[in-house]
Amino acid sequence: MSFYGRKRTPFPLLISLLILVSGCSASKTVFHKPIQHGNRHYDVVEIPDFAKTSDAWVPYDSSTVIPDMVADELMANGGYEIKRIKSGGAALGGRALLLKGTVINYDPGCKYCEMFIRVNDKGKSSVAVRVKFVDSETGDVVADVEIEGRATKPGTGRSRYVRIVNEIVSLVHDIDKKG
């Protein structure tokens, strides 16, 4: 059979479909350094305020609200002792997992998409953070992750950070489990 005799799927249609499907995901996680296996167990998690990038505008409250939400979730459902370190504070040292985060991007979303394209949560704002999980005793970076998450309903205030917080908490549990 010749090449011209077969039915062909239009290439631009496939690319458009891939972009549409990938654009509807609620959150995305990219590992810059995957979780290191080791003999680790953490009872204490140190969480300083996150830094904010100077490359893009990010919500003013993101550097404190995200760490507060992570701390609340880990205390409620993780059984960890939490040490919140406010700006300018020093890490406590000892056997603890230190979360060094930076809020790196904010996308306000498309309000028209939200109103007219009712696919999942298309059009909602999204926030991106990069978090390094550091063993505070050795200084080793256990994992380095970039997380982008879309807002949940209603899409304002703390709801902008729910998916990011859930992913960070999940990673803390995975790191502790690997040890």
N, CA and C atoms as an extended XYZ file, in Angstrom:
537
Properties=species:S:1:pos:R:3:atomname:S:1:resname:S:1:resid:I:1 pbc="F F F"
N         0.856       -1.160        0.000 N   MET     1
C         0.000        0.000        0.000 CA  MET     1
C         0.910        1.234        0.000 C   MET     1
N         0.574        2.163       -0.793 N   SER     2
C         1.401        3.369       -0.865 CA  SER     2
C         1.064        4.307        0.283 C   SER     2
N         1.977        5.213        0.542 N   PHE     3
C         1.800        6.196        1.607 CA  PHE     3
C         0.579        7.064        1.359 C   PHE     3
N         0.332        7.407        0.113 N   TYR     4
C        -0.765        8.317       -0.219 CA  TYR     4
C        -2.127        7.643       -0.160 C   TYR     4
N        -2.138        6.301       -0.112 N   GLY     5
C        -3.402        5.595       -0.074 CA  GLY     5
C        -3.975        5.460        1.332 C   GLY     5
N        -3.156        5.725        2.375 N   ARG     6
C        -3.634        5.579        3.756 CA  ARG     6
C        -4.330        6.850        4.220 C   ARG     6
N        -5.220        6.662        5.186 N   LYS     7
C        -5.843        7.832        5.812 CA  LYS     7
C        -4.848        8.424        6.790 C   LYS     7
N        -4.726        9.722        6.779 N   ARG     8
C        -3.789       10.383        7.680 CA  ARG     8
C        -4.560       11.275        8.653 C   ARG     8
N        -4.097       11.316        9.888 N   THR     9
C        -4.661       12.218       10.883 CA  THR     9
C        -3.924       13.546       10.760 C   THR     9
N        -4.654       14.615       10.654 N   PRO    10
C        -3.994       15.914       10.515 CA  PRO    10
C        -3.125       16.216       11.737 C   PRO    10
N        -1.861       16.499       11.479 N   PHE    11
C        -0.894       16.775       12.531 CA  PHE    11
C        -1.291       17.982       13.392 C   PHE    11
N        -1.726       19.102       12.814 N   PRO    12
C        -2.121       20.248       13.661 CA  PRO    12
C        -3.265       19.924       14.612 C   PRO    12
N        -4.184       19.041       14.183 N   LEU    13
C        -5.287       18.651       15.051 CA  LEU    13
C        -4.777       17.894       16.276 C   LEU    13
N        -3.800       17.004       16.080 N   LEU    14
C        -3.223       16.259       17.202 CA  LEU    14
C        -2.522       17.185       18.183 C   LEU    14
N        -1.749       18.125       17.674 N   ILE    15
C        -1.040       19.077       18.535 CA  ILE    15
C        -2.038       19.921       19.324 C   ILE    15
N        -3.080       20.400       18.677 N   SER    16
C        -4.099       21.214       19.360 CA  SER    16
C        -4.777       20.431       20.464 C   SER    16
N        -5.067       19.161       20.184 N   LEU    17
C        -5.710       18.315       21.181 CA  LEU    17
C        -4.806       18.094       22.392 C   LEU    17
N        -3.520       17.871       22.161 N   LEU    18
C        -2.567       17.695       23.261 CA  LEU    18
C        -2.463       18.950       24.115 C   LEU    18
N        -2.427       20.107       23.485 N   ILE    19
C        -2.343       21.365       24.229 CA  ILE    19
C        -3.604       21.573       25.053 C   ILE    19
N        -4.768       21.286       24.489 N   LEU    20
C        -6.027       21.457       25.197 CA  LEU    20
C        -6.102       20.543       26.404 C   LEU    20
N        -5.731       19.269       26.244 N   VAL    21
C        -5.799       18.306       27.340 CA  VAL    21
C        -4.805       18.654       28.433 C   VAL    21
N        -3.572       19.011       28.078 N   SER    22
C        -2.583       19.326       29.104 CA  SER    22
C        -2.885       20.639       29.800 C   SER    22
N        -3.592       21.537       29.155 N   GLY    23
C        -3.918       22.823       29.757 CA  GLY    23
C        -5.008       22.736       30.800 C   GLY    23
N        -5.704       21.608       30.890 N   CYS    24
C        -6.815       21.480       31.821 CA  CYS    24
C        -6.406       20.827       33.139 C   CYS    24
N        -5.146       20.471       33.300 N   SER    25
C        -4.745       19.799       34.530 CA  SER    25
C        -4.778       20.766       35.708 C   SER    25
N        -5.095       20.240       36.881 N   ALA    26
C        -5.245       21.062       38.073 CA  ALA    26
C        -3.914       21.448       38.685 C   ALA    26
N        -2.925       20.582       38.592 N   SER    27
C        -1.614       20.902       39.136 CA  SER    27
C        -0.542       20.160       38.361 C   SER    27
N         0.670       20.694       38.457 N   LYS    28
C         1.794       20.106       37.740 CA  LYS    28
C         2.995       20.124       38.681 C   LYS    28
N         3.738       19.017       38.729 N   THR    29
C         4.915       18.913       39.579 CA  THR    29
C         6.106       18.505       38.725 C   THR    29
N         7.186       19.264       38.842 N   VAL    30
C         8.421       18.963       38.124 CA  VAL    30
C         9.521       18.779       39.154 C   VAL    30
N        10.192       17.620       39.105 N   PHE    31
C        11.286       17.347       40.027 CA  PHE    31
C        12.594       17.819       39.411 C   PHE    31
N        13.244       18.793       40.056 N   HIS    32
C        14.579       19.195       39.645 CA  HIS    32
C        15.603       18.251       40.270 C   HIS    32
N        15.233       17.689       41.409 N   LYS    33
C        16.022       16.639       42.056 CA  LYS    33
C        15.021       15.697       42.709 C   LYS    33
N        14.923       14.470       42.203 N   PRO    34
C        13.957       13.525       42.772 CA  PRO    34
C        14.266       13.217       44.233 C   PRO    34
N        13.284       12.684       44.916 N   ILE    35
C        13.445       12.329       46.333 CA  ILE    35
C        14.579       11.331       46.468 C   ILE    35
N        15.544       11.667       47.340 N   GLN    36
C        16.670       10.777       47.615 CA  GLN    36
C        16.254        9.726       48.626 C   GLN    36
N        16.595        8.491       48.314 N   HIS    37
C        16.353        7.428       49.286 CA  HIS    37
C        17.452        7.505       50.339 C   HIS    37
N        17.105        7.230       51.562 N   GLY    38
C        18.103        7.267       52.619 CA  GLY    38
C        17.505        6.815       53.930 C   GLY    38
N        18.321        6.822       54.934 N   ASN    39
C        17.882        6.421       56.253 CA  ASN    39
C        17.443        7.670       57.006 C   ASN    39
N        16.266        8.152       56.683 N   ARG    40
C        15.773        9.396       57.265 CA  ARG    40
C        14.405        9.170       57.909 C   ARG    40
N        14.212        9.833       59.017 N   HIS    41
C        12.892        9.915       59.618 CA  HIS    41
C        12.815       11.267       60.321 C   HIS    41
N        11.763       11.981       60.047 N   TYR    42
C        11.631       13.331       60.601 CA  TYR    42
C        10.397       13.415       61.486 C   TYR    42
N        10.591       13.940       62.684 N   ASP    43
C         9.480       14.244       63.578 CA  ASP    43
C         9.204       15.739       63.566 C   ASP    43
N        10.197       16.514       63.119 N   VAL    44
C        10.093       17.971       63.113 CA  VAL    44
C        10.215       18.471       61.683 C   VAL    44
N         9.351       19.406       61.319 N   VAL    45
C         9.424       20.065       60.015 CA  VAL    45
C         9.559       21.561       60.276 C   VAL    45
N        10.642       22.149       59.748 N   GLU    46
C        10.883       23.591       59.889 CA  GLU    46
C        10.424       24.269       58.607 C   GLU    46
N         9.587       25.288       58.770 N   ILE    47
C         9.036       25.964       57.600 CA  ILE    47
C         9.215       27.476       57.749 C   ILE    47
N        10.243       28.035       57.117 N   PRO    48
C        10.374       29.492       57.121 CA  PRO    48
C         9.402       30.112       56.108 C   PRO    48
N         9.208       31.428       56.199 N   ASP    49
C         8.432       32.116       55.177 CA  ASP    49
C         9.086       31.859       53.831 C   ASP    49
N         8.273       31.720       52.782 N   PHE    50
C         8.816       31.533       51.447 CA  PHE    50
C         9.341       32.860       50.914 C   PHE    50
N        10.334       32.790       50.066 N   ALA    51
C        10.830       33.981       49.369 CA  ALA    51
C         9.891       34.248       48.190 C   ALA    51
N         9.982       35.438       47.632 N   LYS    52
C         9.214       35.768       46.432 CA  LYS    52
C        10.194       36.159       45.335 C   LYS    52
N         9.939       35.670       44.137 N   THR    53
C        10.802       35.990       43.017 CA  THR    53
C        10.671       37.470       42.655 C   THR    53
N        11.723       38.013       42.082 N   SER    54
C        11.652       39.387       41.592 CA  SER    54
C        11.389       39.395       40.087 C   SER    54
N        11.300       38.201       39.484 N   ASP    55
C        11.094       38.097       38.043 CA  ASP    55
C         9.641       38.275       37.621 C   ASP    55
N         8.693       38.051       38.527 N   ALA    56
C         7.277       38.150       38.189 CA  ALA    56
C         6.502       38.623       39.411 C   ALA    56
N         5.342       39.243       39.168 N   TRP    57
C         4.480       39.644       40.272 CA  TRP    57
C         3.808       38.385       40.817 C   TRP    57
N         3.822       38.260       42.138 N   VAL    58
C         3.145       37.148       42.805 CA  VAL    58
C         2.278       37.734       43.911 C   VAL    58
N         1.215       37.040       44.324 N   PRO    59
C         0.344       37.567       45.373 CA  PRO    59
C         1.134       37.927       46.634 C   PRO    59
N         0.830       39.078       47.195 N   TYR    60
C         1.587       39.589       48.346 CA  TYR    60
C         1.560       38.655       49.539 C   TYR    60
N         0.466       37.916       49.723 N   ASP    61
C         0.331       37.051       50.894 CA  ASP    61
C         0.876       35.636       50.684 C   ASP    61
N         1.284       35.310       49.462 N   SER    62
C         1.681       33.936       49.145 CA  SER    62
C         2.884       33.463       49.942 C   SER    62
N         3.805       34.359       50.275 N   SER    63
C         5.032       33.945       50.965 CA  SER    63
C         4.793       33.547       52.419 C   SER    63
N         3.690       33.965       52.997 N   THR    64
C         3.384       33.582       54.377 CA  THR    64
C         2.191       32.630       54.474 C   THR    64
N         1.209       32.794       53.604 N   VAL    65
C         0.003       31.963       53.683 CA  VAL    65
C         0.299       30.513       53.301 C   VAL    65
N         1.081       30.294       52.243 N   ILE    66
C         1.394       28.914       51.839 CA  ILE    66
C         2.114       28.158       52.962 C   ILE    66
N         3.197       28.721       53.553 N   PRO    67
C         3.835       27.996       54.669 CA  PRO    67
C         2.907       27.787       55.867 C   PRO    67
N         2.052       28.768       56.172 N   ASP    68
C         1.095       28.601       57.271 CA  ASP    68
C         0.131       27.452       56.996 C   ASP    68
N        -0.367       27.373       55.756 N   MET    69
C        -1.298       26.302       55.397 CA  MET    69
C        -0.612       24.935       55.444 C   MET    69
N         0.644       24.861       54.989 N   VAL    70
C         1.398       23.603       55.055 CA  VAL    70
C         1.582       23.192       56.512 C   VAL    70
N         1.957       24.139       57.360 N   ALA    71
C         2.156       23.855       58.782 CA  ALA    71
C         0.868       23.350       59.423 C   ALA    71
N        -0.244       24.012       59.150 N   ASP    72
C        -1.534       23.589       59.706 CA  ASP    72
C        -1.896       22.173       59.274 C   ASP    72
N        -1.701       21.879       57.981 N   GLU    73
C        -2.047       20.563       57.454 CA  GLU    73
C        -1.141       19.469       58.032 C   GLU    73
N         0.158       19.738       58.156 N   LEU    74
C         1.081       18.738       58.709 CA  LEU    74
C         0.816       18.490       60.191 C   LEU    74
N         0.436       19.534       60.927 N   MET    75
C         0.110       19.336       62.344 CA  MET    75
C        -1.175       18.538       62.493 C   MET    75
N        -2.164       18.825       61.651 N   ALA    76
C        -3.458       18.165       61.766 CA  ALA    76
C        -3.416       16.712       61.292 C   ALA    76
N        -2.708       16.448       60.205 N   ASN    77
C        -2.782       15.126       59.591 CA  ASN    77
C        -1.447       14.422       59.423 C   ASN    77
N        -0.393       14.980       59.961 N   GLY    78
C         0.904       14.350       59.737 CA  GLY    78
C         1.599       13.863       60.982 C   GLY    78
N         1.199       14.373       62.136 N   GLY    79
C         1.860       13.970       63.364 CA  GLY    79
C         3.257       14.560       63.522 C   GLY    79
N         3.526       15.647       62.830 N   TYR    80
C         4.835       16.292       62.915 CA  TYR    80
C         4.791       17.469       63.886 C   TYR    80
N         5.912       17.715       64.508 N   GLU    81
C         6.081       18.943       65.268 CA  GLU    81
C         6.525       19.995       64.244 C   GLU    81
N         5.882       21.126       64.275 N   ILE    82
C         6.146       22.169       63.273 CA  ILE    82
C         6.861       23.339       63.929 C   ILE    82
N         7.918       23.787       63.289 N   LYS    83
C         8.639       24.992       63.712 CA  LYS    83
C         8.485       26.012       62.598 C   LYS    83
N         7.600       26.990       62.804 N   ARG    84
C         7.430       28.063       61.821 CA  ARG    84
C         8.474       29.114       62.097 C   ARG    84
N         9.247       29.469       61.087 N   ILE    85
C        10.311       30.452       61.216 CA  ILE    85
C         9.895       31.671       60.409 C   ILE    85
N         9.641       32.760       61.089 N   LYS    86
C         9.231       33.984       60.400 CA  LYS    86
C        10.437       34.631       59.741 C   LYS    86
N        10.187       35.596       58.880 N   SER    87
C        11.259       36.283       58.144 CA  SER    87
C        12.366       36.728       59.084 C   SER    87
N        13.588       36.426       58.694 N   GLY    88
C        14.746       36.820       59.489 CA  GLY    88
C        15.114       35.833       60.576 C   GLY    88
N        14.251       34.830       60.812 N   GLY    89
C        14.551       33.840       61.842 CA  GLY    89
C        15.560       32.825       61.350 C   GLY    89
N        16.230       32.198       62.282 N   ALA    90
C        17.242       31.193       61.932 CA  ALA    90
C        16.643       29.809       62.076 C   ALA    90
N        17.126       28.891       61.265 N   ALA    91
C        16.702       27.504       61.369 CA  ALA    91
C        17.217       26.932       62.688 C   ALA    91
N        16.496       25.953       63.218 N   LEU    92
C        16.801       25.440       64.549 CA  LEU    92
C        17.882       24.368       64.555 C   LEU    92
N        18.128       23.718       63.438 N   GLY    93
C        19.140       22.653       63.397 CA  GLY    93
C        18.600       21.369       63.978 C   GLY    93
N        19.462       20.371       64.141 N   GLY    94
C        19.028       19.073       64.638 CA  GLY    94
C        18.397       18.264       63.528 C   GLY    94
N        17.754       17.155       63.890 N   ARG    95
C        17.151       16.252       62.904 CA  ARG    95
C        15.766       16.762       62.521 C   ARG    95
N        15.722       17.572       61.485 N   ALA    96
C        14.460       18.127       61.023 CA  ALA    96
C        14.494       18.246       59.501 C   ALA    96
N        13.324       18.304       58.919 N   LEU    97
C        13.195       18.540       57.492 CA  LEU    97
C        12.871       20.011       57.309 C   LEU    97
N        13.718       20.712       56.586 N   LEU    98
C        13.566       22.145       56.346 CA  LEU    98
C        12.991       22.355       54.951 C   LEU    98
N        11.908       23.130       54.850 N   LEU    99
C        11.290       23.445       53.565 CA  LEU    99
C        11.675       24.859       53.167 C   LEU    99
N        12.537       24.981       52.168 N   LYS   100
C        12.939       26.291       51.658 CA  LYS   100
C        12.166       26.541       50.374 C   LYS   100
N        11.228       27.472       50.417 N   GLY   101
C        10.372       27.695       49.260 CA  GLY   101
C        10.518       29.079       48.677 C   GLY   101
N        10.218       29.180       47.378 N   THR   102
C        10.175       30.451       46.670 CA  THR   102
C         8.932       30.451       45.796 C   THR   102
N         8.129       31.504       45.907 N   VAL   103
C         6.981       31.665       45.025 CA  VAL   103
C         7.531       32.257       43.738 C   VAL   103
N         7.409       31.527       42.618 N   ILE   104
C         8.113       31.933       41.404 CA  ILE   104
C         7.222       32.485       40.296 C   ILE   104
N         5.903       32.237       40.362 N   ASN   105
C         5.063       32.737       39.277 CA  ASN   105
C         3.599       32.780       39.706 C   ASN   105
N         2.857       33.654       39.038 N   TYR   106
C         1.418       33.761       39.242 CA  TYR   106
C         0.779       34.049       37.899 C   TYR   106
N        -0.270       33.303       37.579 N   ASP   107
C        -1.036       33.532       36.364 CA  ASP   107
C        -2.477       33.808       36.790 C   ASP   107
N        -2.988       35.011       36.518 N   PRO   108
C        -4.326       35.361       36.991 CA  PRO   108
C        -5.447       34.563       36.341 C   PRO   108
N        -5.169       33.847       35.271 N   GLY   109
C        -6.200       33.060       34.608 CA  GLY   109
C        -7.032       33.912       33.667 C   GLY   109
N        -8.000       33.300       33.074 N   CYS   110
C        -8.848       33.951       32.079 CA  CYS   110
C       -10.282       33.925       32.582 C   CYS   110
N       -10.790       35.052       33.010 N   LYS   111
C       -12.155       35.097       33.546 CA  LYS   111
C       -13.188       34.751       32.485 C   LYS   111
N       -12.942       35.117       31.216 N   TYR   112
C       -13.862       34.771       30.143 CA  TYR   112
C       -13.897       33.256       29.936 C   TYR   112
N       -12.717       32.627       30.036 N   CYS   113
C       -12.666       31.165       29.913 CA  CYS   113
C       -13.466       30.527       31.036 C   CYS   113
N       -13.365       31.096       32.215 N   GLU   114
C       -14.063       30.566       33.377 CA  GLU   114
C       -15.572       30.632       33.181 C   GLU   114
N       -16.032       31.731       32.582 N   MET   115
C       -17.478       31.919       32.405 CA  MET   115
C       -18.031       31.102       31.243 C   MET   115
N       -17.300       31.023       30.136 N   PHE   116
C       -17.845       30.420       28.922 CA  PHE   116
C       -17.370       28.999       28.666 C   PHE   116
N       -16.181       28.651       29.083 N   ILE   117
C       -15.665       27.295       28.874 CA  ILE   117
C       -15.709       26.594       30.215 C   ILE   117
N       -16.719       25.840       30.438 N   ARG   118
C       -16.923       25.199       31.737 CA  ARG   118
C       -16.278       23.815       31.778 C   ARG   118
N       -15.002       23.738       31.381 N   VAL   119
C       -14.253       22.487       31.417 CA  VAL   119
C       -13.418       22.487       32.680 C   VAL   119
N       -13.725       21.566       33.601 N   ASN   120
C       -12.977       21.434       34.843 CA  ASN   120
C       -12.853       22.796       35.510 C   ASN   120
N       -11.651       23.297       35.701 N   ASP   121
C       -11.489       24.629       36.275 CA  ASP   121
C       -10.643       25.491       35.345 C   ASP   121
N       -10.874       25.351       34.057 N   LYS   122
C       -10.156       26.138       33.052 CA  LYS   122
C       -10.411       27.616       33.307 C   LYS   122
N        -9.361       28.393       33.256 N   GLY   123
C        -9.500       29.831       33.430 CA  GLY   123
C        -9.161       30.314       34.820 C   GLY   123
N        -9.055       29.428       35.783 N   LYS   124
C        -8.726       29.848       37.148 CA  LYS   124
C        -7.258       30.246       37.252 C   LYS   124
N        -6.968       31.069       38.235 N   SER   125
C        -5.587       31.501       38.446 CA  SER   125
C        -4.722       30.328       38.879 C   SER   125
N        -3.410       30.480       38.689 N   SER   126
C        -2.489       29.451       39.161 CA  SER   126
C        -1.251       30.120       39.752 C   SER   126
N        -0.678       29.436       40.728 N   VAL   127
C         0.516       29.904       41.413 CA  VAL   127
C         1.566       28.809       41.292 C   VAL   127
N         2.825       29.219       41.131 N   ALA   128
C         3.922       28.248       41.047 CA  ALA   128
C         4.930       28.527       42.154 C   ALA   128
N         5.404       27.466       42.787 N   VAL   129
C         6.428       27.573       43.827 CA  VAL   129
C         7.536       26.567       43.534 C   VAL   129
N         8.712       26.871       44.031 N   ARG   130
C         9.820       25.911       43.998 CA  ARG   130
C        10.212       25.670       45.445 C   ARG   130
N        10.264       24.397       45.830 N   VAL   131
C        10.546       24.039       47.213 CA  VAL   131
C        11.729       23.073       47.251 C   VAL   131
N        12.693       23.409       48.102 N   LYS   132
C        13.808       22.501       48.375 CA  LYS   132
C        13.563       21.910       49.750 C   LYS   132
N        13.597       20.594       49.818 N   PHE   133
C        13.435       19.870       51.070 CA  PHE   133
C        14.840       19.520       51.542 C   PHE   133
N        15.249       20.091       52.676 N   VAL   134
C        16.636       19.982       53.135 CA  VAL   134
C        16.676       19.279       54.481 C   VAL   134
N        17.594       18.312       54.612 N   ASP   135
C        17.859       17.693       55.902 CA  ASP   135
C        18.667       18.715       56.694 C   ASP   135
N        18.085       19.297       57.735 N   SER   136
C        18.749       20.402       58.440 CA  SER   136
C        19.972       19.946       59.233 C   SER   136
N        20.081       18.659       59.517 N   GLU   137
C        21.245       18.162       60.245 CA  GLU   137
C        22.471       18.070       59.335 C   GLU   137
N        22.272       17.543       58.124 N   THR   138
C        23.399       17.346       57.204 CA  THR   138
C        23.513       18.443       56.159 C   THR   138
N        22.430       19.166       55.908 N   GLY   139
C        22.420       20.185       54.864 CA  GLY   139
C        22.157       19.617       53.482 C   GLY   139
N        21.910       18.304       53.389 N   ASP   140
C        21.640       17.662       52.102 CA  ASP   140
C        20.263       18.059       51.583 C   ASP   140
N        20.191       18.345       50.283 N   VAL   141
C        18.903       18.594       49.643 CA  VAL   141
C        18.303       17.229       49.326 C   VAL   141
N        17.205       16.914       50.005 N   VAL   142
C        16.553       15.621       49.853 CA  VAL   142
C        15.732       15.583       48.565 C   VAL   142
N        15.112       16.716       48.207 N   ALA   143
C        14.341       16.836       46.969 CA  ALA   143
C        14.245       18.310       46.605 C   ALA   143
N        14.123       18.574       45.318 N   ASP   144
C        13.968       19.935       44.798 CA  ASP   144
C        12.844       19.873       43.772 C   ASP   144
N        11.739       20.556       44.066 N   VAL   145
C        10.521       20.386       43.291 CA  VAL   145
C         9.924       21.742       42.913 C   VAL   145
N         9.384       21.809       41.698 N   GLU   146
C         8.622       22.972       41.256 CA  GLU   146
C         7.175       22.516       41.102 C   GLU   146
N         6.269       23.240       41.752 N   ILE   147
C         4.854       22.864       41.763 CA  ILE   147
C         4.033       24.041       41.258 C   ILE   147
N         3.130       23.766       40.322 N   GLU   148
C         2.182       24.773       39.866 CA  GLU   148
C         0.791       24.228       40.122 C   GLU   148
N        -0.063       25.024       40.753 N   GLY   149
C        -1.405       24.559       41.063 CA  GLY   149
C        -2.452       25.609       40.767 C   GLY   149
N        -3.565       25.156       40.199 N   ARG   150
C        -4.699       26.051       39.927 CA  ARG   150
C        -5.498       26.269       41.206 C   ARG   150
N        -6.158       27.390       41.261 N   ALA   151
C        -7.011       27.715       42.399 CA  ALA   151
C        -8.212       26.774       42.442 C   ALA   151
N        -8.701       26.535       43.642 N   THR   152
C        -9.959       25.806       43.806 CA  THR   152
C       -11.053       26.843       44.032 C   THR   152
N       -12.301       26.403       44.064 N   LYS   153
C       -13.408       27.352       44.281 CA  LYS   153
C       -13.257       28.006       45.633 C   LYS   153
N       -13.489       29.245       45.810 N   PRO   154
C       -14.009       30.245       44.874 CA  PRO   154
C       -12.933       30.905       44.010 C   PRO   154
N       -11.659       30.559       44.199 N   GLY   155
C       -10.601       31.094       43.347 CA  GLY   155
C        -9.901       32.321       43.892 C   GLY   155
N       -10.227       32.696       45.117 N   THR   156
C        -9.578       33.855       45.731 CA  THR   156
C        -9.053       33.475       47.106 C   THR   156
N        -8.216       34.339       47.671 N   GLY   157
C        -7.691       34.109       49.014 CA  GLY   157
C        -6.915       32.815       49.116 C   GLY   157
N        -7.141       32.087       50.199 N   ARG   158
C        -6.403       30.849       50.463 CA  ARG   158
C        -6.709       29.743       49.453 C   ARG   158
N        -7.840       29.832       48.761 N   SER   159
C        -8.205       28.789       47.789 CA  SER   159
C        -7.233       28.752       46.609 C   SER   159
N        -6.459       29.824       46.400 N   ARG   160
C        -5.459       29.840       45.328 CA  ARG   160
C        -4.324       28.857       45.606 C   ARG   160
N        -4.130       28.499       46.873 N   TYR   161
C        -2.949       27.735       47.274 CA  TYR   161
C        -3.238       26.300       47.692 C   TYR   161
N        -4.491       25.877       47.707 N   VAL   162
C        -4.878       24.569       48.239 CA  VAL   162
C        -4.145       23.428       47.537 C   VAL   162
N        -4.097       23.447       46.225 N   ARG   163
C        -3.471       22.336       45.493 CA  ARG   163
C        -1.958       22.306       45.696 C   ARG   163
N        -1.334       23.462       45.797 N   ILE   164
C         0.107       23.518       46.067 CA  ILE   164
C         0.388       22.956       47.458 C   ILE   164
N        -0.394       23.384       48.428 N   VAL   165
C        -0.220       22.915       49.806 CA  VAL   165
C        -0.400       21.399       49.879 C   VAL   165
N        -1.430       20.878       49.222 N   ASN   166
C        -1.661       19.430       49.237 CA  ASN   166
C        -0.474       18.676       48.648 C   ASN   166
N         0.119       19.197       47.592 N   GLU   167
C         1.266       18.531       46.964 CA  GLU   167
C         2.493       18.589       47.874 C   GLU   167
N         2.735       19.726       48.523 N   ILE   168
C         3.879       19.840       49.437 CA  ILE   168
C         3.726       18.870       50.602 C   ILE   168
N         2.537       18.803       51.177 N   VAL   169
C         2.274       17.888       52.295 CA  VAL   169
C         2.478       16.436       51.844 C   VAL   169
N         1.990       16.109       50.663 N   SER   170
C         2.169       14.758       50.124 CA  SER   170
C         3.655       14.426       49.953 C   SER   170
N         4.440       15.400       49.493 N   LEU   171
C         5.875       15.171       49.317 CA  LEU   171
C         6.586       14.988       50.652 C   LEU   171
N         6.180       15.717       51.677 N   VAL   172
C         6.776       15.531       53.012 CA  VAL   172
C         6.524       14.104       53.482 C   VAL   172
N         5.297       13.612       53.296 N   HIS   173
C         4.984       12.237       53.685 CA  HIS   173
C         5.798       11.237       52.864 C   HIS   173
N         5.969       11.494       51.557 N   ASP   174
C         6.754       10.594       50.711 CA  ASP   174
C         8.223       10.576       51.136 C   ASP   174
N         8.770       11.736       51.462 N   ILE   175
C        10.168       11.810       51.898 CA  ILE   175
C        10.369       11.048       53.188 C   ILE   175
N         9.464       11.209       54.126 N   ASP   176
C         9.558       10.531       55.419 CA  ASP   176
C         9.369        9.020       55.244 C   ASP   176
N         8.525        8.612       54.327 N   LYS   177
C         8.257        7.209       54.074 CA  LYS   177
C         9.450        6.518       53.412 C   LYS   177
N        10.185        7.259       52.577 N   LYS   178
C        11.310        6.669       51.845 CA  LYS   178
C        12.458        6.331       52.776 C   LYS   178
N        12.522        7.021       53.926 N   GLY   179
C        13.656        6.837       54.812 CA  GLY   179
C        13.634        5.573       55.590 C   GLY   179
